[in-house]
Amino acid sequence: MKIGISTASFFTRSETEDTLNLIQDMGFEVCEVFLTTFREYRKEFVDMLAERRKKIKIYSVHTLNQQFEPELFNKWQRTREDAEEFFREIIYACKTLDADYYTFHGLPRLKRTPYFIDYPWIAQRLNELNAELANAGSHAKIAYENVHWTFFDNPGFLEKLSEYIDTPVTLDIKQAMQSKHPLDEYLKVMKGKLVNVHICDWHEDGKLAMPGKGIFDFTGFFRKLTEIGYDGPCLMELYAGNYNSYDEITESYEYLLNCLETAEKG
């Protein structure tokens, strides 16, 4: 395993294109690029990112869910095709940045009333979208992420979806906490499917914190990941309000490296 970081950690503090130099200067070797606006999906912007990445491995690409992802599952063809125009821009980003995965939120929960979840349709669309990635020459695959305000807000969603498709997944530990489902339940259903991990820390009241400043047991968590055979990156995904200076990010990075070293020693 390696400790990396998402460019989302610098949102509102630094422009996406400038974060690549920041995170390389901090010593990170792997990252996730979070594209936050429509202009960042464009070819010219992605090409600029490719020039600036230097030696860092861009493991995954992420987008702002609400902008188009939900409509990729719309059963009305015209609506779906409009969303697919943006998806094709992300395909180009995945290919150009040599990303292994596209971190994906999918369908959100916008209403309090119960939802009917059409698992066969979701599986069909994921297969079609992954086929588009492959046909365009990208080796990236969709990595469906657990998020507490989406359909994937509980381990049972993946358990049911797995009856129709064997999809790679991203585990976000803060989202698991916010969903109020035990992390171990997520790990159980994600075993053999987990390809990406988002990490941060939190306090007793659920307020988010920098890794090492909260109550989460990262050493124990890394041991659990090893036990289920996970060997991908663990990417720090922070919010700008979690820290005051970039030095705090470096401190958390060093803390996580120590936790990982301890875990690997057993």
C-alpha positions in Angstrom: 0.0 0.0 0.0 1.0 3.6 -0.5 -0.4 6.8 1.1 -1.5 9.3 -1.5 -3.8 12.3 -1.7 -6.7 13.7 -3.7 -6.4 17.1 -5.3 -9.9 17.7 -3.7 -8.0 18.3 -0.5 -6.9 21.7 -1.9 -10.3 22.8 -3.3 -10.8 26.6 -2.7 -7.2 26.9 -1.7 -5.4 26.1 -4.9 -6.5 25.6 -8.5 -6.5 22.0 -9.6 -3.6 22.4 -12.1 -1.4 23.9 -9.4 -2.0 21.2 -6.8 0.1 18.7 -8.8 3.2 20.6 -8.0 2.1 21.1 -4.3 1.6 17.4 -3.7 4.8 16.4 -5.4 6.7 18.9 -3.3 5.1 17.3 -0.2 6.6 13.9 -1.2 3.5 12.1 -2.4 4.0 9.6 -5.2 0.3 8.9 -6.0 -2.8 11.0 -6.2 -6.4 11.2 -7.4 -7.3 14.1 -9.6 -10.7 15.6 -8.8 -12.2 17.6 -11.7 -14.6 20.1 -10.1 -16.0 22.2 -13.0 -17.1 21.6 -16.6 -14.1 23.6 -17.9 -11.8 21.1 -16.2 -13.3 18.3 -18.3 -12.2 19.9 -21.5 -9.4 18.5 -23.6 -7.1 21.5 -23.3 -7.3 21.5 -19.5 -6.6 17.7 -19.3 -3.7 18.1 -21.6 -2.3 20.8 -19.3 -2.6 18.4 -16.3 -0.8 15.7 -18.2 2.1 18.1 -18.8 2.3 19.0 -15.1 2.0 15.6 -13.5 5.7 14.9 -14.0 6.6 11.7 -12.0 3.4 11.4 -9.9 1.1 8.5 -10.5 -2.5 9.7 -11.2 -4.2 6.6 -9.9 -7.8 7.8 -10.3 -10.0 10.5 -11.7 -13.0 11.9 -9.8 -15.7 14.3 -10.9 -18.4 16.4 -9.2 -21.2 13.9 -9.0 -24.2 16.2 -9.4 -23.0 17.7 -12.7 -23.8 14.7 -14.9 -23.4 11.2 -13.3 -27.0 10.6 -12.2 -28.3 11.2 -15.7 -26.1 8.4 -17.1 -28.7 6.1 -15.6 -31.7 8.1 -16.9 -34.0 5.8 -18.9 -34.9 8.6 -21.3 -32.5 8.4 -24.1 -32.1 12.1 -24.9 -31.3 13.0 -21.3 -28.9 10.1 -21.0 -27.1 11.0 -24.2 -26.5 14.5 -23.0 -24.8 13.1 -19.9 -22.7 10.8 -22.0 -21.2 13.8 -23.8 -19.6 14.7 -20.5 -18.7 11.1 -19.7 -16.7 10.9 -23.0 -14.7 13.9 -21.8 -13.9 12.0 -18.6 -12.9 9.0 -20.7 -10.3 11.3 -22.4 -9.1 12.4 -19.0 -8.7 8.9 -17.8 -6.8 7.9 -20.9 -4.6 10.9 -21.1 -3.7 10.9 -17.4 -3.2 7.1 -17.5 -5.6 6.6 -14.6 -6.5 3.1 -13.5 -9.9 4.0 -12.1 -12.7 6.5 -12.4 -14.1 7.2 -8.9 -17.9 7.2 -9.3 -20.8 8.3 -7.1 -23.6 7.2 -9.3 -27.2 7.9 -8.3 -28.0 10.3 -5.4 -30.8 10.1 -2.9 -32.7 13.4 -3.3 -36.0 12.5 -1.7 -37.1 11.2 1.7 -39.5 8.7 0.2 -38.3 5.2 -0.4 -36.5 4.5 -3.7 -37.0 1.6 -6.1 -33.5 0.6 -7.0 -33.4 -1.1 -10.4 -30.2 -3.1 -9.9 -30.2 -4.9 -13.3 -30.4 -1.5 -15.0 -27.6 0.0 -12.9 -25.5 -3.1 -13.7 -26.3 -2.8 -17.4 -25.3 0.9 -17.5 -22.0 0.2 -15.6 -21.2 -2.5 -18.1 -21.9 -0.1 -21.0 -19.9 2.7 -19.5 -16.9 0.5 -18.8 -17.1 -0.8 -22.4 -17.0 2.8 -23.6 -13.8 3.4 -21.6 -12.2 0.3 -23.0 -13.3 1.0 -26.6 -11.7 4.5 -26.4 -8.4 2.9 -25.4 -8.5 3.6 -21.7 -7.6 0.9 -19.2 -9.5 2.7 -16.5 -12.6 1.1 -14.9 -15.4 2.6 -12.9 -14.8 2.2 -9.1 -18.2 2.7 -7.4 -17.8 4.7 -4.2 -19.9 4.4 -1.0 -21.4 7.8 -0.2 -23.9 8.4 2.5 -26.3 10.5 0.3 -26.3 8.2 -2.7 -27.8 4.8 -3.5 -24.6 3.2 -2.2 -25.2 4.4 1.3 -25.1 1.0 2.9 -23.2 -2.3 2.5 -26.4 -4.0 1.3 -26.5 -2.0 -1.9 -23.2 -3.5 -3.0 -24.3 -7.0 -1.9 -27.4 -6.8 -4.0 -25.7 -5.1 -7.0 -23.0 -7.9 -6.9 -25.8 -10.3 -8.0 -25.7 -8.6 -11.4 -22.2 -7.2 -11.8 -18.8 -7.6 -10.3 -17.8 -4.0 -10.1 -14.6 -2.5 -8.6 -15.3 -0.2 -5.6 -13.8 2.7 -3.7 -14.1 2.8 0.1 -14.5 6.2 1.7 -14.1 5.7 5.5 -15.7 9.0 6.5 -18.7 8.3 4.3 -19.0 4.9 6.0 -19.0 6.7 9.3 -21.6 9.2 8.2 -23.8 6.4 6.9 -23.9 5.0 10.4 -23.1 1.5 9.1 -20.1 -0.3 10.7 -16.9 -0.1 8.6 -16.3 -3.8 9.0 -19.6 -4.5 7.1 -18.3 -2.4 4.2 -15.0 -4.3 4.2 -16.8 -7.6 4.3 -18.8 -6.9 1.1 -15.9 -5.1 -0.6 -13.4 -7.9 -0.2 -12.0 -8.9 -3.6 -13.6 -5.7 -5.2 -11.8 -2.9 -3.4 -9.4 -0.9 -5.6 -9.3 2.5 -4.0 -9.6 4.0 -0.5 -10.3 7.5 0.7 -9.2 8.4 4.2 -9.4 11.2 6.7 -10.1 11.4 10.5 -12.9 12.5 12.8 -13.7 13.3 16.4 -16.2 11.7 18.7 -19.0 14.0 17.5 -18.3 13.1 13.8 -16.6 16.4 13.0 -13.9 15.7 10.4 -10.2 16.1 11.3 -6.7 15.6 9.8 -5.4 12.1 10.0 -3.8 11.7 13.4 -5.8 14.4 15.0 -9.0 12.4 15.6 -10.1 9.1 17.0 -9.7 6.7 14.0 -7.4 3.8 14.4 -5.4 3.9 11.1 -2.9 1.2 12.2 -5.7 -1.2 12.9 -7.4 -0.2 9.6 -4.3 -0.8 7.5 -4.0 -4.3 9.1 -7.6 -5.0 8.1 -6.9 -3.9 4.6 -4.0 -6.3 4.4 -6.1 -9.1 5.8 -8.6 -8.8 2.9 -5.8 -8.6 0.4 -5.9 -4.9 -0.5 -2.6 -3.5 -1.8 -3.8 -0.3 -3.6 -3.3 3.3 -2.4 -5.0 5.0 0.5 -5.7 8.5 -0.6 -6.1 11.4 1.8 -9.3 13.2 0.9 -9.6 16.3 3.1 -11.6 19.5 3.1 -10.1 23.0 3.1 -11.6 23.7 6.5 -9.8 20.7 8.1 -6.4 22.5 8.2 -4.8 25.9 8.4 -1.5 25.3 6.6 0.0 22.8 4.2 2.4 21.8 6.9 -0.5 20.0 8.6 -1.0 17.9 5.5 2.7 16.9 5.6 2.4 16.0 9.3 -0.6 13.8 8.6 1.2 12.2 5.7 4.1 11.3 7.9 1.7 10.1 10.6 0.0 7.8 8.1 3.3 6.4 6.8 4.3 5.5 10.4 0.9 3.8 11.0 1.3 1.9 7.7 4.9 0.8 8.7 3.6 -0.4 12.1 0.8 -2.3 10.5 3.0 -4.0 7.9 5.3 -5.2 10.7 2.4 -6.9 12.3 
